[in-house]
Amino acid sequence: MARKYIRNIGLFFAVWMIVMVIYAIGEKVTSFDYLWKFFLLPALFLGFIAALATFLEQQVRVRNGINWIFLLAAVAVDQGIKAYLFSTEWESLSLTLIEPVFYIEPTHNTRGSYLWVLLKIEQVPHLLNIILFSIIGVAFIEMWRFYVRRKRNSFWINGFIHLFLAGLLANLIDNAFWGGSLDYVTIKPLYTFDLKDLYITLCELFLITELMDNRLLRRTFNMPREESKKLNRDFIRFVKRDLRIGKSKEE
């Protein structure tokens, strides 16, 4: 069991470090005072989350389906913070968390997603965001449902879909009601994020943990072509059956 704690903590820690090295090189950050706080403090936080999740894996009974109480609570916290900020003079708000890296400096991302910021796409209609991310959400739900029926419904894959849906629903609400995402935690000089972005980051880490637990990457790369084709056909049939595509309601 101790080995699993060490592996998961190291995994969360390492993924953060790798991604942030890329950011730091891209922005040509060289200050040691900045770098150790930039790398170490969030990595320690994610390591704590990994340890807590590993503990909960042993304590929590994984149930089938969506835990709507958790999902609604997670979205409510995200939206509650934004509702509070929008009720204040958030444009002039600037609070130092940990110099010279972390600050509370809200910005309104009217593009509706950090994806468009990365791609440097300026004008994205909110309706397009809602449609696009709704389609992505349905696709991920179907992949999750297909996976848990064929493989297993583990703590990590269950956590993945709940964190993903919490981030997705928060994003849809942001686009539908706020005119975009109100991000408020700034890591200078790189980016500003909000709670839903943390949900998405954690869901990715949970998915990586599941892939390692079930050795899925090795199995996928070593899968014979015919078996891979059959798996794809099975998934398409599953989606059609699950969504009742091509069938009448009477059937």
C-alpha positions in Angstrom: 0.0 0.0 0.0 2.9 2.4 0.8 4.2 1.8 -2.7 0.9 3.0 -4.2 0.9 6.2 -2.1 4.5 6.9 -3.3 3.7 6.1 -6.9 0.5 8.3 -7.0 2.1 11.2 -5.2 5.1 11.0 -7.5 2.9 10.8 -10.5 0.9 13.9 -9.6 4.1 15.7 -8.7 5.9 14.7 -11.9 3.1 15.7 -14.3 2.9 19.2 -12.8 6.7 19.6 -13.0 6.9 18.5 -16.6 4.1 20.8 -17.8 5.4 23.7 -15.8 9.0 23.2 -17.1 7.5 23.7 -20.6 5.7 26.9 -19.4 8.8 28.2 -17.7 11.0 27.6 -20.7 8.4 29.2 -23.0 8.3 32.3 -20.9 12.1 32.3 -20.3 11.7 32.5 -16.5 15.0 32.5 -14.7 14.4 33.9 -11.2 15.2 31.2 -8.6 12.9 32.8 -6.0 10.1 32.6 -8.6 10.9 29.1 -9.8 11.0 27.2 -6.6 7.6 28.6 -5.5 6.2 28.1 -9.0 7.3 24.4 -9.1 7.2 23.2 -5.5 4.2 24.7 -3.9 1.5 23.5 -6.4 3.3 20.2 -6.7 3.1 19.7 -2.9 -0.6 20.6 -3.1 -1.2 18.1 -5.9 0.9 15.5 -3.9 -1.5 16.0 -1.0 -4.5 15.5 -3.3 -2.9 12.3 -4.6 -2.4 11.0 -1.0 -5.9 11.9 0.0 -7.4 10.3 -3.2 -5.3 7.1 -2.6 -6.7 7.0 1.0 -10.3 7.5 -0.2 -9.8 4.8 -2.8 -9.5 2.3 0.1 -12.4 3.8 2.1 -15.1 4.8 -0.4 -17.3 2.3 -2.1 -17.6 3.1 -5.8 -21.2 3.1 -7.0 -22.5 2.9 -10.5 -23.8 6.0 -12.2 -23.4 9.7 -11.5 -23.2 11.1 -7.9 -25.4 14.1 -8.5 -24.9 15.5 -5.0 -21.1 15.7 -5.5 -21.5 17.0 -9.0 -24.0 19.8 -8.1 -22.0 20.7 -5.0 -18.8 21.0 -7.0 -20.5 23.2 -9.6 -22.2 25.3 -6.9 -18.9 26.1 -5.3 -17.4 27.2 -8.6 -20.4 29.3 -9.5 -20.8 30.7 -6.0 -17.3 32.1 -6.1 -18.0 33.8 -9.4 -21.3 35.1 -8.3 -19.6 36.7 -5.3 -16.8 38.2 -7.4 -19.3 39.6 -10.0 -21.1 41.3 -7.1 -17.9 43.2 -6.2 -15.6 45.6 -7.9 -13.7 42.6 -9.3 -12.0 44.6 -12.1 -9.9 46.5 -9.5 -9.3 43.5 -7.1 -5.7 42.6 -6.6 -4.6 40.4 -3.7 -1.2 38.9 -3.1 -1.2 35.2 -2.2 2.5 34.3 -2.5 4.9 36.7 -4.1 6.1 36.8 -6.8 4.0 34.0 -8.2 0.4 33.7 -7.0 -2.2 36.5 -6.9 -5.9 37.0 -6.9 -6.5 39.1 -10.0 -9.8 38.3 -11.7 -10.0 38.5 -15.5 -13.0 37.9 -17.6 -12.1 35.4 -20.4 -14.9 36.3 -22.8 -13.7 33.6 -25.2 -15.2 31.1 -22.8 -12.4 28.6 -22.6 -8.6 28.6 -22.0 -8.4 26.4 -25.1 -9.0 29.4 -27.3 -6.4 31.4 -25.4 -3.8 28.7 -26.1 -4.8 28.6 -29.8 -4.8 32.4 -29.9 -8.4 32.5 -31.4 -10.0 35.8 -30.5 -13.6 35.6 -31.4 -15.6 32.5 -30.4 -19.4 32.7 -30.1 -20.7 31.5 -26.8 -23.3 29.4 -28.5 -20.5 27.6 -30.4 -18.7 27.0 -27.1 -21.9 25.5 -25.6 -22.6 23.2 -28.6 -18.9 22.1 -29.0 -18.4 21.3 -25.3 -21.8 19.6 -25.0 -20.7 17.3 -27.8 -17.4 16.7 -26.1 -19.3 16.0 -22.9 -21.6 13.4 -24.5 -18.5 11.7 -26.1 -16.7 11.4 -22.8 -19.7 10.1 -21.0 -20.2 7.4 -23.6 -16.5 6.4 -23.5 -16.8 6.2 -19.7 -19.9 4.1 -19.8 -18.4 1.8 -22.4 -15.2 1.5 -20.3 -16.9 0.7 -17.0 -19.1 -1.9 -18.6 -16.2 -3.7 -20.3 -13.4 -3.2 -17.7 -14.2 -1.9 -14.2 -15.7 1.0 -12.4 -12.8 2.0 -10.2 -12.3 5.0 -7.9 -10.1 6.7 -10.3 -12.2 6.4 -13.4 -15.3 7.4 -11.4 -13.4 10.4 -10.0 -12.3 11.3 -13.5 -15.8 11.5 -15.0 -17.2 13.4 -12.0 -14.4 16.0 -12.1 -14.7 16.2 -15.8 -18.4 16.8 -15.7 -18.1 19.4 -12.9 -15.6 21.3 -15.0 -17.7 20.9 -18.2 -21.0 22.0 -16.5 -19.3 25.0 -15.0 -17.9 26.0 -18.4 -21.4 25.7 -20.0 -22.9 27.9 -17.3 -20.0 30.4 -17.7 -20.8 30.7 -21.4 -24.6 30.7 -21.0 -24.9 33.2 -18.1 -21.6 35.0 -17.5 -20.5 35.7 -21.0 -17.4 33.8 -20.5 -15.3 32.5 -17.6 -14.3 34.7 -14.7 -10.8 33.5 -13.8 -9.3 34.8 -10.6 -6.1 33.0 -9.5 -3.1 34.3 -11.4 0.2 32.5 -11.8 2.3 35.4 -13.1 3.3 35.8 -15.9 1.7 32.6 -17.3 -2.1 32.4 -16.9 -5.1 32.9 -14.7 -7.4 30.1 -13.8 -10.5 29.3 -11.7 -11.9 26.3 -9.7 -13.3 24.5 -12.8 -9.8 24.5 -14.3 -8.6 22.8 -11.2 -11.3 20.2 -11.7 -10.2 19.6 -15.2 -6.5 19.3 -14.2 -7.4 16.8 -11.5 -9.6 14.8 -13.8 -6.7 14.4 -16.2 -4.4 13.2 -13.3 -7.1 10.7 -12.2 -7.3 9.4 -15.8 -3.5 8.9 -16.0 -3.7 7.0 -12.7 -6.4 4.7 -14.0 -4.4 4.1 -17.1 -1.4 3.1 -15.0 -3.5 1.0 -12.6 -5.1 -1.0 -15.5 -1.9 -1.0 -17.7 -4.1 0.4 -20.5 -1.4 2.2 -22.4 0.7 -1.0 -22.8 -2.4 -3.0 -23.8 -3.5 -0.4 -26.3 -0.1 -0.1 -28.0 0.3 -3.9 -28.1 -3.3 -4.6 -29.3 -3.5 -6.4 -32.6 -5.1 -4.4 -35.4 -8.1 -6.7 -35.8 -8.8 -6.5 -32.1 -8.5 -2.8 -32.2 -11.0 -2.6 -35.1 -13.4 -4.9 -33.2 -13.1 -2.6 -30.2 -14.0 0.4 -32.3 -17.0 -1.3 -33.8 -18.2 -2.4 -30.4 -17.9 1.1 -29.1 -19.9 2.5 -32.1 -22.6 -0.1 -31.6 -22.7 0.7 -27.9 -23.1 4.4 -28.5 -25.9 3.8 -31.0 -27.7 1.5 -28.6 -27.1 3.8 -25.6 -28.4 6.9 -27.4 -31.1 5.0 -29.3 -29.7 6.1 -32.6 -31.5 4.6 -35.6 -34.2 3.0 -33.5 -37.8 4.1 -33.0 -39.0 4.8 -29.5 -41.2 1.7 -29.6 -38.2 -0.5 -30.0 
